[in-house]
Amino acid sequence: MKKYLQLLTVLCLGIIVGGIGAKVQGQSEEVKPAFLVVSADLKADADAAAMAAYGEAAGPLARQAGNTTLAKGVPKVLEGQWPSESIIIKQYDSMAALLKFWDSDGYQKAKKHREGQLDVNFIVAIEAN
């Protein structure tokens, strides 16, 4: 019985130490910022009220998610061809934060306001290295 209790104690300690080690290792990993890159053009017949409603609904959600606009405007093409008149680059604290915002019920509802209002070339998410 004594050997059984010693074995059980060692097993429990191993599980506890392993769990603490995994938690510490997870905390020591660097959280990298993530970027949302949008290439889209407003359609000629876009509904200004719909786009305003999108901004009013999506803006606060994006700010709550830690969104910062890094660049917005017409890019200067140095080589190749750019498919759009504009580009927007937004930064989030992490890919997890970006995806939590993007996949949230609130943002999915807000997105419906801009449906059919833009010609989207691409919207991509990329993590910093």
Stockholm file with secondary structure:
# STOCKHOLM 1.0

chainA/1-129         MKKYLQLLTVLCLGIIVGGIGAKVQGQSEEVKPAFLVVSADLKADADAAAMAAYGEAAGPLARQAGNTTLAKGVPKVLEGQWPSESIIIKQYDSMAALLKFWDSDGYQKAKKHREGQLDVNFIVAIEAN
#=GR chainA/1-129 SS CHHHHHHHHHHHHHHHHHHHHHHHHHHHSCCCCEEEEEEEEECTTCCHHHHHHHHHHHHHHHHHTTCEEEEEECCCCCSSCCSSSCEEEEEESCHHHHHHHHHSHHHHHHHTTTTTTEEEEEEEEEECC
#=GC SS_cons         CHHHHHHHHHHHHHHHHHHHHHHHHHHHSCCCCEEEEEEEEECTTCCHHHHHHHHHHHHHHHHHTTCEEEEEECCCCCSSCCSSSCEEEEEESCHHHHHHHHHSHHHHHHHTTTTTTEEEEEEEEEECC
//
